[in-house]
Amino acid sequence: MSVIAPNDRQSAVLWSRTLVTATETIFLDTETTGLGPAAEIVDIAVVTATGEVLLDVLVRPSRPIPADATRIHGITNHDVARAPEWCDVIEILMPILRERQIVVYNALFDQTMVRQCCDRIGAPFPLASWLCAMKAYAAFYGGSGGGRNRWHSLPKAAAAFGLQPGGHRALADAEVCRRVVLAMSETEPDVF
């Protein structure tokens, strides 16, 4: 997959067109206990380029979910009390991710969270290509610098195409990411 330069709408459109037609493309999102090195995944979802749900599961973390995290995604300790742990989820997730193009809105964050959870239990990290829809949207919209040329939240990118935000749940956000990439693919490079 080619690198998209800032302010390069044409490359972003071509990038998105390639992804939405590739059978190996999947869209992933996670919700977590926080942002740092101790954070764990509490919700993960994967959908195909056509919108088929491959995975939608809550995950029981090893420590309680902080109230600050619950305020963002709405997932409580009660919600995950009977959920599978990461060691069980990764067994299902590995074959889904293997040798795929994983598109994520802010891929670095979700990739880091998956790696942290795998490292915590000694599981191998899935072999796949992680692609960032946030960077592609920034190039599509106008770059990654200041002012108009900056990173945009997923809700803001969704709103630009008239889409409803996902609301910080993994399945809804993975689907919104898919729809943003699809909307970019349907846009003429010099129009928007």
Secondary structure, DSSP 8 states (H G I E B T S, - for coil): -----TT-HHHHHHHHHHHHH-TTEEEEEEEES-SSTT--EEEEEEEETT--EEEEEE-B-SS---HHHHHHH---HHHHTTS-BHHHHHHHHHHHHTT-EEEETTHHHHHHHHHHHHHHHT------EEEEHHHHHHHHHT-SSSTTSS---HHHHHHHTT-----S-HHHHHHHHHHHHHHHHTS-TT--
